[in-house]
């Protein structure tokens, strides 16, 4: 279909199947987006498996280990967000005790 469209444009003729071409192009783009998403998920899963294997072979401490999904920056951000929420809850609880 792509070749037919190119041939029609080259000869200066209107391409009669433009609607079908656009539908096919939309389906193709959707399939490529889905493929890209699946490939990214596959790579992320593989990296997580590698981290788990490394943690299993490098036994440390009491045997409890945290395997982070994402980078250390992601872990630091998550900890900061949790810390902030906990501080807010603590402040609310302290204020409630002071009012009682």
ABEGO torsion letter per residue (X at the ends): XAAAAAAAAAAGBBBAAAAAAAAAAAAAAAAAAAAAAAAAAAAAAAAAAAAAAAAAABBBEAGBBBBBBEBAAAAAAAAAAAAAAAAAAAAAAAAAAAAX
